[in-house]
Amino acid sequence: MKSHQTAQTMKPATAAKKLGVYLDATPAEFREGVVSRTELNALQTDPPEWLQELRRTGPHPRPVVASKLGVSISGLARGGITEALTTEQIDALKQENPEWLQRERATQAEVRKETVRLKEKREAERGDEQPGPARG
């Protein structure tokens, strides 16, 4: 028996997520096919013009919008942002700096500080468990 290896493929939605782009804004041929691991790697290492433009101007998926605004995806929803936004729209929001955005950024900053504090606490606790040098 011959071993026959098939190329690993993924749905366009999965590939778009890995590329950090909004699926509905990708070309039809991308949305309507499947993407192999090799094709995904090629798109990542040498992105075509459409991909470069999408990354530059959007519309961007919510995880990218949240990252660019410095808030969580939940924070976007609390702020009423449920759709993809363009870079221009994100920049306008930053300029406007509405109260909800200020609040969500502060919340996100607190979450990050708490995450760091807990990590340092765990590391310190692990350090206490480590055996010291042998005494004789």
Secondary structure, 3 states (H helix, E strand, C coil): CCCCCCCCEECHHHHHHHHCCCHHHCCHHHHCCCEEHHHHHHHHHCCCHHHHHHHHHCCECHHHHHHHHCCCHHHHHHCCCCCCECHHHHHHHHHHCCHHHHHHHHHHHHHHHHHHHHHHHHHHHHHHHCCCCCCC
